[in-house]
Structure formats: C-alpha cells, structure tokens
C-alpha cells in the first residue's frame, strides 16, 4: 500500500481545526459554570482562567475519529488506503473502543478533580481502574514475559505513571500540551514508518488536537488544560507507547521496546527527580512544589516561555534518538 499522505493530512487538519473551533465554545461554557483556575499560591496568573483545554482537545479527538469511522463504515473515502484502514478498524475495533472510553474516563476524572479537588487516593484509584480496563482489553505491555498477570500489572503501572508525569509537568503555559504534541508526533511517525497506519493516524490526530489548543495557551494563556487535559495528555502518550509494535519480525531487536522511554524521557525523568526529592525531604509525593525542571530553569534566569521552549527542544532531541 502506498503511504497514505492524504489520509494523514485529513487527520491533521481535522484534529487541529476541531480543537481550535471548539475551544472558544468550551471557554465560554467554563466561564458560565465557574470551571476556572483562580489566582493563588504557586499560580502565575492574576485573573481566573477557564479550564477549557482538556474538553476542547477531547472534542478534537472525538469528532474527527467518529467522522472517520463513519466514512470508513459507509465507504465514503475513495482513496487507495481506505480499504486497509477499514480492515484495521474492523480488526482492532474493540481495543479502539476501550482506548477511547479510557480517554473519556480520564477527562471525567480530571474534570472532577478540577471541580472538587479530589483526594490523591481517589485520583490514583480512578487512574488505576481506567488503566486496568485498557490492559484487560488487550492493549498491554508484555516485556517478553509470558504472564497475563504480569502484563496487567506492568501496563497499569505504566499508564498511571505516564499520566501523572504529564500531570505534574502542567505547571507553565504550553509545557504539558507541547510535550504531548512532540510525544504523539514521534509515536505517530514511528508507527507510520512501520506501516501501522491506523495507529499512526490516531497518534497524529492526538498531536493535531493539541496543536489546535496551543495558541490559546502559549505564550499567554486564555485557557488552561486543567487536570482534565493533563490527564488526557498523559493517558494518550501512555497508550500510544503501547499500541505500536516496536518489536516485530521485520524489526526483531528487543532493544526497540526502549523507544517509549526515549520519546518520554523528559516527563519521566522529571517525575523520578521530583518524587525522589520529595521523598528525601519527607514530603508527600503528590503535593506540588517548585522543583520541576521548568522551575529550575526559571531560577537560573530563563523567562518562563524560554524555559518551556528549552524543554520542548530537549524532548524533541531525546525523541529523535528513538529513530536512530
């Protein structure tokens, strides 16, 4: 099959345009319902900012995905690659439904946290249940260990870890969303090169939906991701690290499973650093502080936008190592 550039272009345009168009509507709804982030301790804004980003990005995922499914189902795409996509949808439909349901679950969980400031144990429990549901559906990490229980445990831990890594890094305008764009694009490109076109399309759709949000969030923010958005970004990156087959008969190198660690090196490294530091200081690991990489760069003299750009560049560089 020829490389489906047309379908990828439709995916990118659909995700970007839908998020960009939905954001003002969700922003108005958040202001009307009081779903805003008020100024306060460790906050860099002086006025309430709508927590509309996660809802807009989810819309940018859901609408193109549903339209794409409908187009494939009704055979509306007269493109050379449409048949292969239809076969992929049919073969992985149950997994895709569970992955999408998990994304919706993370958005709802994050929205509840935005609205009611959930206790950490309830938030972790919700994340673990969603991750376990995804693992049971067949989207699992195996690490070449033939054990169903081991696979469930590792997958659940992976999704919860990556979700919280991105949630922790949602501390400056554009940082979490930009890392989401870079990670999703890298996973999409890896899948596309390997001929896994359905996975590539889903990853590129996620990247495009986040790009549609970034102008509203960086360098100045008229909307925040909120926990709904940071949960969604982390969950998507965690799942996109599992969906592609990095190890295959065509690429039988077991070290290829390290690709996700390279692509997500920045958020995972930051998570390990702050957790160890909080543990050493006797602080709860789930209580925020100003010891993230972004904060440290600012303390060294960088402006906040420059610090964010520097971290994006670092993430792009570590992601590029996955292609060597």
KAPECOR-V500635 format. One record per pair of residues at least 6 apart in sequence whose ideal C-beta (glycine too) atoms are under 6 Angstrom apart, sorted by sequence separation. I is the first residue (numbers start at 1). J is the second residue. D is the distance in whole Angstrom. If there is no record, write none. Layout:
<<I:J:D> <I:J:D>>
//
This chain:
<<39:45:6> <71:77:5> <112:118:6> <169:175:6> <170:176:4> <216:222:5> <298:304:6> <39:46:5> <169:176:5> <216:223:5> <278:285:5> <191:199:4> <192:200:4> <142:151:5> <191:200:4> <247:256:5> <298:307:5> <38:48:5> <113:123:6> <166:176:5> <246:256:4> <247:257:6> <275:285:5> <297:307:4> <140:151:4> <246:257:5> <36:48:4> <37:49:5> <188:200:5> <72:85:6> <141:154:5> <246:259:5> <294:307:5> <36:50:5> <37:51:6> <72:86:5> <141:155:5> <277:291:6> <140:155:5> <188:203:3> <35:51:5> <187:203:5> <188:204:4> <72:89:6> <109:126:4> <135:152:5> <141:158:6> <274:291:5> <274:292:6> <31:50:5> <184:203:5> <241:260:4> <30:50:4> <135:155:4> <30:51:6> <135:156:6> <30:52:5> <184:206:4> <185:207:4> <270:292:6> <27:50:5> <184:207:4> <270:293:5> <132:156:5> <27:52:4> <105:130:4> <131:156:4> <26:52:4> <181:207:5> <102:130:5> <128:156:6> <131:159:4> <26:55:4> <131:160:5> <181:210:5> <26:56:5> <180:210:5> <181:211:6> <206:236:5> <102:134:5> <128:160:6> <23:56:4> <127:160:5> <177:210:5> <22:56:5> <98:134:6> <127:163:6> <177:213:6> <19:56:5> <22:59:4> <177:214:5> <203:240:5> <19:57:6> <98:137:4> <177:217:6> <19:60:3> <18:60:4> <95:137:5> <95:138:5> <174:217:5> <95:139:5> <173:217:6> <174:218:3> <199:243:5> <15:60:5> <18:63:5> <173:218:5> <199:244:5> <18:64:6> <173:221:5> <196:244:6> <266:314:6> <15:64:6> <58:107:5> <176:225:6> <266:315:4> <14:64:4> <54:107:6> <180:233:4> <187:240:4> <191:244:4> <265:318:4> <176:230:5> <183:237:5> <190:244:6> <170:225:6> <54:110:6> <262:318:5> <263:319:5> <176:233:6> <262:321:5> <263:322:5> <170:230:4> <262:322:4> <51:114:5> <167:230:4> <259:322:4> <166:230:6> <166:233:5> <167:234:6> <163:231:6> <166:234:3> <163:234:4> <162:234:5> <163:235:5> <6:79:6> <7:81:6> <162:237:6> <162:238:4> <4:81:4> <186:263:5> <2:80:6> <159:238:4> <1:81:6> <158:238:6> <183:263:6> <183:264:6> <1:84:5> <219:305:4> <179:267:6> <169:267:5> <141:242:6> <166:267:6> <169:270:6> <165:267:4> <139:242:5> <165:268:6> <168:271:6> <165:271:4> <88:198:4> <114:226:5> <114:227:5> <113:227:4> <114:228:6> <110:227:4> <111:228:4> <110:228:3> <175:294:6> <107:228:5> <110:231:4> <171:292:6> <172:294:5> <171:294:6> <106:231:4> <107:232:5> <106:232:5> <106:235:4> <172:304:5> <175:308:5> <182:315:5> <186:319:4> <174:308:5> <178:312:5> <182:316:5> <172:308:5> <179:315:5> <182:319:6> <99:239:6> <64:205:6> <61:209:5> <60:209:3> <57:209:5> <60:212:6> <57:210:6> <57:213:5> <56:213:6> <53:213:5> <120:286:4> <53:223:5> <52:223:4> <53:224:6> <54:225:5> <49:221:6> <53:225:4> <54:226:5> <57:229:6> <50:223:5> <51:224:5> <54:228:3> <49:224:5> <51:226:3> <54:229:3> <53:229:4> <54:232:5> <37:224:5> <11:201:5> <15:205:5> <19:209:5> <12:204:6> <16:208:4> <20:212:4> <4:197:6> <11:204:5> <15:208:3> <19:212:3> <23:216:5> <11:205:5> <15:209:4> <19:213:5> <16:211:5> <8:204:6> <12:208:4> <16:212:4> <27:223:5>>
//
